[in-house]
Amino acid sequence: MQTDLMNELTSNKAVRLALVAVFALLALFLLVKTWDGAFGREAGDPYNTITVEGTGRATAVPDTARITFSVTESAANVADAQKQATEKIDAALKSVESLNVEEKDVKTLSYNVSPRYEYSQQAPCYPGTACPPIVSGNPKIVGYDVSQTVEVKVRDTSKAGDVLQALGSIGVQNISGPEFVVDDEDGVKAEARAEAIKNAQEKAKKLAKELGVHLGPIATFYENGPSYPMYDSYAGKGGSMMSAVAPEAPRLPVGEDESSVTVSITYEIR
């Protein structure tokens, strides 16, 4: 009798434990479904989104002028052409350094040595006779050209005109620039990007309110930019070639550089 009672109690206890376990699992399942319905979604399930664009702009006064110049000399042999080119380049660099341009801001972009060819030949002329016509023949090397191209960064933009004047005074004729730029372009871009993101966020909040939905996490982000406007050569933005430099330092307005960044943000909505 006592044994049967113990077996019955044990059986009832096991049933109760099983029921408790079932109810606990059911409660956990319902909690997960409720949480997922309110805050998440099943993997692979489609979700609704809205996409907004924002544009940001940042301006900065250029603090650096880039000037490029080249020297080309010709001679009957390579050594003489190199010597002449080196002498003129040395004179140009000394004139630039005298304006407090640092050595780190002077860089050679290219150095070329190339032969000069003659493709026609003239037969000898003798007194009292007509000269024979010029005839084409095999190309013949008649000399060599040596050219060197140098880029100079002038960090004091007010001295850009003085650099052009100095180069022109020693006979440098192939000059490109100046191009006025902001040395820290990444900083200007970051400022424009921050404004673009803020603009997109404001648009998203306004649109969500009008639609009666709530913004969720960001699904995608895309950035397009930066873009820079074009400037005319008078303002020093074209990098046009100058065949000669005026005796006096030219007047070179610097203006402003503007960086524009556009971002596209896609939000999940609930």
C-alpha positions as a Markdown table, in Angstrom:
| # | Residue | x | y | z |
|---|---|---|---|---|
| 1 | Met | 0.0 | 0.0 | 0.0 |
| 2 | Gln | 2.7 | 2.4 | 1.0 |
| 3 | Thr | 4.7 | 1.5 | -2.2 |
| 4 | Asp | 1.7 | 2.2 | -4.4 |
| 5 | Leu | 1.3 | 5.6 | -2.8 |
| 6 | Met | 4.9 | 6.5 | -3.3 |
| 7 | Asn | 4.7 | 5.5 | -7.0 |
| 8 | Glu | 1.6 | 7.6 | -7.5 |
| 9 | Leu | 3.3 | 10.7 | -5.9 |
| 10 | Thr | 6.4 | 10.2 | -8.0 |
| 11 | Ser | 4.3 | 9.9 | -11.1 |
| 12 | Asn | 2.3 | 13.1 | -10.3 |
| 13 | Lys | 5.5 | 15.0 | -9.7 |
| 14 | Ala | 6.9 | 13.9 | -13.0 |
| 15 | Val | 3.7 | 15.0 | -14.8 |
| 16 | Arg | 3.8 | 18.4 | -13.0 |
| 17 | Leu | 7.5 | 18.9 | -14.0 |
| 18 | Ala | 6.7 | 18.0 | -17.6 |
| 19 | Leu | 3.8 | 20.4 | -17.7 |
| 20 | Val | 6.0 | 23.2 | -16.2 |
| 21 | Ala | 8.6 | 22.5 | -18.9 |
| 22 | Val | 6.0 | 22.6 | -21.7 |
| 23 | Phe | 4.5 | 25.9 | -20.4 |
| 24 | Ala | 8.1 | 27.4 | -20.1 |
| 25 | Leu | 8.9 | 26.4 | -23.7 |
| 26 | Leu | 5.6 | 27.8 | -24.9 |
| 27 | Ala | 6.2 | 31.1 | -23.1 |
| 28 | Leu | 9.7 | 31.4 | -24.5 |
| 29 | Phe | 8.4 | 30.7 | -28.0 |
| 30 | Leu | 5.7 | 33.4 | -27.7 |
| 31 | Leu | 8.3 | 35.8 | -26.3 |
| 32 | Val | 10.6 | 35.3 | -29.2 |
| 33 | Lys | 7.8 | 35.7 | -31.7 |
| 34 | Thr | 6.6 | 38.9 | -30.0 |
| 35 | Trp | 10.1 | 40.3 | -29.9 |
| 36 | Asp | 10.7 | 39.4 | -33.6 |
| 37 | Gly | 7.4 | 41.0 | -34.6 |
| 38 | Ala | 8.2 | 44.2 | -32.8 |
| 39 | Phe | 12.0 | 44.6 | -33.4 |
| 40 | Gly | 13.1 | 42.2 | -36.0 |
| 41 | Arg | 12.3 | 40.0 | -38.9 |
| 42 | Glu | 12.9 | 36.5 | -40.1 |
| 43 | Ala | 16.1 | 36.0 | -42.2 |
| 44 | Gly | 15.2 | 36.3 | -45.8 |
| 45 | Asp | 11.8 | 37.9 | -45.2 |
| 46 | Pro | 11.3 | 41.1 | -47.3 |
| 47 | Tyr | 11.1 | 44.4 | -45.5 |
| 48 | Asn | 9.9 | 47.8 | -46.4 |
| 49 | Thr | 12.4 | 50.6 | -46.9 |
| 50 | Ile | 12.7 | 54.3 | -47.8 |
| 51 | Thr | 15.6 | 55.9 | -49.5 |
| 52 | Val | 16.6 | 59.5 | -49.2 |
| 53 | Glu | 19.5 | 61.6 | -50.6 |
| 54 | Gly | 21.4 | 64.4 | -48.9 |
| 55 | Thr | 23.8 | 66.9 | -50.3 |
| 56 | Gly | 26.5 | 68.8 | -48.4 |
| 57 | Arg | 28.9 | 71.5 | -49.4 |
| 58 | Ala | 32.0 | 72.9 | -47.8 |
| 59 | Thr | 34.2 | 75.8 | -49.0 |
| 60 | Ala | 37.7 | 76.6 | -48.2 |
| 61 | Val | 40.2 | 79.2 | -49.4 |
| 62 | Pro | 43.1 | 77.5 | -51.3 |
| 63 | Asp | 46.3 | 77.6 | -49.3 |
| 64 | Thr | 48.7 | 76.1 | -51.9 |
| 65 | Ala | 49.6 | 77.0 | -55.5 |
| 66 | Arg | 50.9 | 74.3 | -57.8 |
| 67 | Ile | 53.2 | 75.5 | -60.6 |
| 68 | Thr | 54.7 | 73.2 | -63.3 |
| 69 | Phe | 57.5 | 74.2 | -65.6 |
| 70 | Ser | 59.7 | 72.4 | -68.1 |
| 71 | Val | 63.1 | 73.1 | -69.7 |
| 72 | Thr | 64.1 | 71.7 | -73.1 |
| 73 | Glu | 67.6 | 72.0 | -74.5 |
| 74 | Ser | 69.1 | 70.7 | -77.7 |
| 75 | Ala | 72.7 | 69.8 | -78.7 |
| 76 | Ala | 74.7 | 67.7 | -81.1 |
| 77 | Asn | 75.3 | 65.1 | -78.3 |
| 78 | Val | 73.6 | 64.0 | -75.2 |
| 79 | Ala | 76.2 | 65.3 | -72.7 |
| 80 | Asp | 76.0 | 68.8 | -74.0 |
| 81 | Ala | 72.2 | 68.8 | -74.1 |
| 82 | Gln | 72.1 | 67.5 | -70.5 |
| 83 | Lys | 74.6 | 70.1 | -69.4 |
| 84 | Gln | 72.6 | 73.0 | -70.8 |
| 85 | Ala | 69.3 | 71.7 | -69.4 |
| 86 | Thr | 70.9 | 71.2 | -66.0 |
| 87 | Glu | 72.3 | 74.7 | -65.9 |
| 88 | Lys | 68.9 | 76.2 | -66.7 |
| 89 | Ile | 67.1 | 73.9 | -64.2 |
| 90 | Asp | 69.6 | 74.8 | -61.5 |
| 91 | Ala | 69.0 | 78.5 | -62.2 |
| 92 | Ala | 65.3 | 78.0 | -62.0 |
| 93 | Leu | 65.4 | 76.1 | -58.8 |
| 94 | Lys | 67.7 | 78.7 | -57.2 |
| 95 | Ser | 65.2 | 81.4 | -58.1 |
| 96 | Val | 62.4 | 79.4 | -56.6 |
| 97 | Glu | 64.3 | 78.6 | -53.4 |
| 98 | Ser | 65.1 | 82.3 | -53.0 |
| 99 | Leu | 61.3 | 82.8 | -52.5 |
| 100 | Asn | 61.3 | 80.5 | -49.4 |
| 101 | Val | 60.0 | 77.4 | -51.3 |
| 102 | Glu | 61.0 | 74.4 | -49.3 |
| 103 | Glu | 63.0 | 71.5 | -50.9 |
| 104 | Lys | 60.2 | 69.0 | -50.1 |
| 105 | Asp | 57.8 | 71.1 | -52.2 |
| 106 | Val | 59.9 | 70.8 | -55.4 |
| 107 | Lys | 59.5 | 67.5 | -57.3 |
| 108 | Thr | 60.7 | 66.3 | -60.7 |
| 109 | Leu | 57.8 | 64.9 | -62.7 |
| 110 | Ser | 59.8 | 63.7 | -65.7 |
| 111 | Tyr | 63.2 | 63.7 | -67.4 |
| 112 | Asn | 63.5 | 62.7 | -71.0 |
| 113 | Val | 66.4 | 62.3 | -73.5 |
| 114 | Ser | 65.4 | 61.8 | -77.1 |
| 115 | Pro | 67.2 | 61.9 | -80.5 |
| 116 | Arg | 66.4 | 64.4 | -83.2 |
| 117 | Tyr | 66.1 | 63.0 | -86.7 |
| 118 | Glu | 66.5 | 64.5 | -90.2 |
| 119 | Tyr | 64.5 | 62.7 | -92.8 |
| 120 | Ser | 65.6 | 64.6 | -96.0 |
| 121 | Gln | 69.0 | 65.0 | -97.6 |
| 122 | Gln | 70.4 | 67.7 | -99.9 |
| 123 | Ala | 73.0 | 66.6 | -102.5 |
| 124 | Pro | 76.1 | 68.9 | -102.8 |
| 125 | Cys | 75.7 | 72.1 | -104.8 |
| 126 | Tyr | 78.6 | 73.1 | -107.2 |
| 127 | Pro | 79.2 | 76.7 | -108.4 |
| 128 | Gly | 77.6 | 77.4 | -111.7 |
| 129 | Thr | 75.2 | 74.5 | -111.6 |
| 130 | Ala | 71.7 | 74.1 | -110.4 |
| 131 | Cys | 71.3 | 72.4 | -107.0 |
| 132 | Pro | 69.7 | 69.0 | -107.2 |
| 133 | Pro | 66.3 | 68.5 | -105.5 |
| 134 | Ile | 66.0 | 67.5 | -101.9 |
| 135 | Val | 65.3 | 63.8 | -101.6 |
| 136 | Ser | 64.0 | 61.7 | -98.8 |
| 137 | Gly | 66.4 | 59.2 | -97.3 |
| 138 | Asn | 66.9 | 57.1 | -94.2 |
| 139 | Pro | 66.4 | 59.0 | -90.9 |
| 140 | Lys | 69.6 | 60.4 | -89.6 |
| 141 | Ile | 70.3 | 61.5 | -86.0 |
| 142 | Val | 71.4 | 65.1 | -86.1 |
| 143 | Gly | 71.2 | 65.9 | -82.3 |
| 144 | Tyr | 69.5 | 65.2 | -79.0 |
| 145 | Asp | 66.8 | 66.9 | -76.9 |
| 146 | Val | 66.9 | 66.8 | -73.1 |
| 147 | Ser | 63.8 | 68.0 | -71.2 |
| 148 | Gln | 63.0 | 68.1 | -67.5 |
| 149 | Thr | 59.6 | 68.9 | -65.9 |
| 150 | Val | 59.4 | 70.1 | -62.4 |
| 151 | Glu | 56.4 | 70.7 | -60.1 |
| 152 | Val | 56.6 | 73.4 | -57.4 |
| 153 | Lys | 54.2 | 73.8 | -54.4 |
| 154 | Val | 54.0 | 77.3 | -53.2 |
| 155 | Arg | 52.4 | 77.2 | -49.8 |
| 156 | Asp | 52.2 | 81.0 | -49.6 |
| 157 | Thr | 49.8 | 81.7 | -52.4 |
| 158 | Ser | 50.6 | 85.4 | -52.3 |
| 159 | Lys | 54.0 | 84.5 | -53.7 |
| 160 | Ala | 52.7 | 82.5 | -56.7 |
| 161 | Gly | 53.1 | 85.5 | -59.0 |
| 162 | Asp | 56.6 | 86.1 | -57.8 |
| 163 | Val | 57.5 | 82.5 | -58.7 |
| 164 | Leu | 56.2 | 83.0 | -62.2 |
| 165 | Gln | 58.1 | 86.2 | -62.5 |
| 166 | Ala | 61.3 | 84.6 | -61.3 |
| 167 | Leu | 61.0 | 81.7 | -63.8 |
| 168 | Gly | 60.3 | 84.0 | -66.7 |
| 169 | Ser | 63.2 | 86.2 | -65.9 |
| 170 | Ile | 65.7 | 83.4 | -66.5 |
| 171 | Gly | 64.1 | 82.3 | -69.8 |
| 172 | Val | 61.8 | 79.5 | -68.7 |
| 173 | Gln | 59.0 | 79.6 | -71.3 |
| 174 | Asn | 57.0 | 76.4 | -70.7 |
| 175 | Ile | 55.0 | 77.2 | -67.5 |
| 176 | Ser | 51.7 | 75.6 | -66.4 |
| 177 | Gly | 49.6 | 77.0 | -63.6 |
| 178 | Pro | 49.2 | 78.1 | -61.1 |
| 179 | Glu | 46.5 | 75.8 | -59.8 |
| 180 | Phe | 45.2 | 76.9 | -56.5 |
| 181 | Val | 44.2 | 74.0 | -54.2 |
| 182 | Val | 43.4 | 73.2 | -50.6 |
| 183 | Asp | 46.2 | 71.1 | -49.2 |
| 184 | Asp | 43.9 | 69.2 | -46.8 |
| 185 | Glu | 41.3 | 68.1 | -49.3 |
| 186 | Asp | 40.2 | 65.2 | -47.1 |
| 187 | Gly | 39.2 | 67.6 | -44.4 |
| 188 | Val | 37.0 | 69.7 | -46.7 |
| 189 | Lys | 35.4 | 66.5 | -48.0 |
| 190 | Ala | 34.7 | 65.2 | -44.5 |
| 191 | Glu | 33.0 | 68.5 | -43.7 |
| 192 | Ala | 30.8 | 68.2 | -46.8 |
| 193 | Arg | 30.0 | 64.5 | -46.1 |
| 194 | Ala | 28.9 | 65.3 | -42.5 |
| 195 | Glu | 26.5 | 68.0 | -43.8 |
| 196 | Ala | 25.2 | 65.6 | -46.5 |
| 197 | Ile | 24.4 | 62.9 | -43.9 |
| 198 | Lys | 22.7 | 65.4 | -41.6 |
| 199 | Asn | 20.6 | 66.6 | -44.6 |
| 200 | Ala | 19.6 | 63.0 | -45.5 |
| 201 | Gln | 18.7 | 62.2 | -41.8 |
| 202 | Glu | 16.4 | 65.3 | -41.6 |
| 203 | Lys | 14.7 | 64.3 | -44.8 |
| 204 | Ala | 14.2 | 60.7 | -43.6 |
| 205 | Lys | 12.7 | 61.8 | -40.3 |
| 206 | Lys | 10.3 | 64.2 | -42.1 |
| 207 | Leu | 9.3 | 61.6 | -44.6 |
| 208 | Ala | 8.7 | 58.9 | -42.0 |
| 209 | Lys | 6.5 | 61.3 | -40.1 |
| 210 | Glu | 4.4 | 62.1 | -43.2 |
| 211 | Leu | 4.1 | 58.4 | -44.0 |
| 212 | Gly | 3.2 | 57.4 | -40.4 |
| 213 | Val | 6.1 | 54.9 | -40.0 |
| 214 | His | 9.1 | 54.5 | -37.8 |
| 215 | Leu | 12.6 | 54.5 | -39.0 |
| 216 | Gly | 14.6 | 51.3 | -38.4 |
| 217 | Pro | 18.3 | 50.6 | -38.9 |
| 218 | Ile | 20.2 | 51.7 | -42.0 |
| 219 | Ala | 20.1 | 49.1 | -44.8 |
| 220 | Thr | 22.5 | 50.7 | -47.3 |
| 221 | Phe | 24.7 | 53.7 | -47.6 |
| 222 | Tyr | 26.1 | 55.2 | -50.8 |
| 223 | Glu | 28.3 | 58.2 | -51.3 |
| 224 | Asn | 28.8 | 60.0 | -54.6 |
| 225 | Gly | 31.5 | 62.7 | -54.6 |
| 226 | Pro | 33.2 | 64.9 | -54.0 |
| 227 | Ser | 32.8 | 67.2 | -57.0 |
| 228 | Tyr | 34.8 | 70.4 | -57.6 |
| 229 | Pro | 33.7 | 73.3 | -59.9 |
| 230 | Met | 35.7 | 74.3 | -62.9 |
| 231 | Tyr | 37.5 | 77.7 | -62.8 |
| 232 | Asp | 38.8 | 79.9 | -65.6 |
| 233 | Ser | 42.5 | 80.3 | -66.2 |
| 234 | Tyr | 42.5 | 83.9 | -65.1 |
| 235 | Ala | 41.7 | 82.9 | -61.6 |
| 236 | Gly | 44.6 | 80.4 | -61.8 |
| 237 | Lys | 42.4 | 77.3 | -62.1 |
| 238 | Gly | 43.0 | 76.2 | -65.6 |
| 239 | Gly | 46.6 | 75.1 | -65.7 |
| 240 | Ser | 47.0 | 76.7 | -69.1 |
| 241 | Met | 50.4 | 76.9 | -70.7 |
| 242 | Met | 52.2 | 80.3 | -70.6 |
| 243 | Ser | 54.6 | 81.1 | -73.4 |
| 244 | Ala | 55.9 | 84.1 | -71.6 |
| 245 | Val | 55.8 | 85.9 | -68.3 |
| 246 | Ala | 55.3 | 89.6 | -67.8 |
| 247 | Pro | 58.2 | 91.6 | -66.4 |
| 248 | Glu | 56.1 | 92.2 | -63.3 |
| 249 | Ala | 54.6 | 89.6 | -61.1 |
| 250 | Pro | 51.1 | 88.8 | -62.5 |
| 251 | Arg | 48.0 | 89.4 | -60.3 |
| 252 | Leu | 46.4 | 86.0 | -59.5 |
| 253 | Pro | 43.1 | 85.9 | -57.6 |
| 254 | Val | 42.8 | 82.8 | -55.4 |
| 255 | Gly | 39.0 | 82.6 | -54.9 |
| 256 | Glu | 37.5 | 79.6 | -53.0 |
| 257 | Asp | 37.3 | 75.9 | -53.6 |
| 258 | Glu | 34.0 | 74.2 | -53.0 |
| 259 | Ser | 33.6 | 70.4 | -52.4 |
| 260 | Ser | 30.1 | 68.9 | -52.9 |
| 261 | Val | 29.2 | 65.4 | -51.6 |
| 262 | Thr | 25.9 | 63.6 | -52.1 |
| 263 | Val | 24.9 | 60.6 | -50.0 |
| 264 | Ser | 22.1 | 58.1 | -50.4 |
| 265 | Ile | 20.7 | 56.3 | -47.3 |
| 266 | Thr | 18.2 | 53.5 | -47.2 |
| 267 | Tyr | 16.3 | 52.9 | -44.0 |
| 268 | Glu | 14.2 | 50.0 | -42.9 |
| 269 | Ile | 10.8 | 51.1 | -41.8 |
| 270 | Arg | 8.2 | 49.6 | -39.4 |
